[in-house]
């Protein structure tokens, strides 16, 4: 299936962020399996999923709505990463890697939203 969202750099980077989150959460304490691990993975998966759904919409207004939901999931994930750091559940190096990639996705997503607002 050759869908438009797969060509978007923001979707590709969001997919990479999901992989990084899955790797990082694999090392969280087993007591967090149904807590932070599950929440972080769901938030991460929500990002490229909503980007894909937005890209499939006909109108810019609808697309922007899904891109904004993806942005909300990014903020949720940022908070969860910070929480893991404050609880010493992940290393500073991992926090740096995740935060850097999260910021990259955020910048790309913000650019896409601005573009859709201008062309809408």
C-alpha positions in Angstrom: 0.0 0.0 0.0 1.6 3.3 -1.1 0.0 5.9 1.0 0.8 9.7 1.0 1.6 9.7 4.8 4.6 7.4 4.2 6.2 10.0 2.1 6.0 12.6 4.9 9.3 13.2 6.7 7.4 13.9 9.9 5.7 10.5 9.7 9.0 8.7 9.1 10.6 10.4 12.0 7.6 9.7 14.3 7.9 6.0 13.4 11.6 6.2 14.4 10.5 7.8 17.7 8.1 4.9 18.3 11.0 2.4 17.8 13.2 4.4 20.2 10.4 4.5 22.9 9.8 0.7 22.6 13.6 0.1 23.1 13.8 2.6 26.0 10.7 1.2 27.8 11.9 -2.4 27.4 14.3 -1.6 30.2 11.8 0.0 32.6 11.0 -2.0 35.8 8.5 -4.8 35.2 6.2 -3.2 37.8 5.7 -0.4 35.2 4.5 -2.8 32.5 0.9 -1.6 32.9 1.9 1.9 34.0 4.5 4.1 32.3 5.6 1.5 29.8 2.1 1.1 28.4 1.3 4.8 28.5 4.5 5.8 26.8 4.1 3.2 24.1 0.5 4.3 23.4 1.4 7.9 23.3 4.3 7.2 20.9 2.1 5.1 18.6 -0.5 7.8 18.6 1.8 10.3 17.0 2.4 8.6 13.6 -1.1 7.2 13.6 -2.7 10.6 13.9 -0.2 12.0 11.3 -1.3 9.3 8.9 -5.0 9.9 9.6 -4.5 13.6 9.1 -2.7 13.0 5.8 -5.7 10.9 4.6 -8.2 13.7 5.2 -9.4 15.8 2.3 -9.7 19.2 3.9 -6.9 21.1 5.7 -9.1 21.9 8.7 -9.6 18.2 9.3 -6.0 17.3 8.7 -4.8 20.0 11.1 -7.1 18.6 13.8 -5.3 15.2 13.6 -1.9 16.9 13.5 -2.8 18.8 16.7 -3.8 15.5 18.3 -0.4 14.1 17.4 1.2 17.2 18.9 -0.7 16.6 22.1 0.6 13.0 22.2 4.1 14.4 21.8 3.6 16.6 24.8 2.3 13.7 26.8 5.3 11.6 25.8 7.7 14.5 26.7 6.1 14.6 30.2 6.5 10.8 30.6 10.1 10.9 29.5 10.8 13.7 32.1 9.0 11.6 34.8 11.2 8.6 34.0 14.2 10.7 34.2 13.2 12.2 37.6 12.5 8.7 38.9 15.9 7.5 37.6 14.3 4.9 35.4 16.2 5.8 32.2 19.7 7.0 31.7 20.6 10.6 30.9 21.9 9.5 27.5 18.6 7.9 26.7 16.7 11.0 27.8 18.9 13.1 25.6 18.3 10.8 22.6 14.6 10.6 23.1 14.2 14.3 23.8 16.3 15.2 20.7 14.1 13.0 18.5 10.9 14.2 20.1 12.0 17.8 19.4 12.8 16.9 15.8 9.3 15.5 15.3 7.7 18.5 17.0 9.5 20.9 14.7 8.5 19.0 11.6 4.9 18.7 12.8 4.8 22.4 13.7 6.0 23.2 10.2 3.4 20.9 8.6 0.6 22.6 10.7 1.8 26.1 9.6 1.9 25.0 6.0 -1.7 23.5 6.2 -3.0 26.7 7.8 -1.4 28.9 5.1 -2.7 26.8 2.2 -6.1 26.1 3.8 
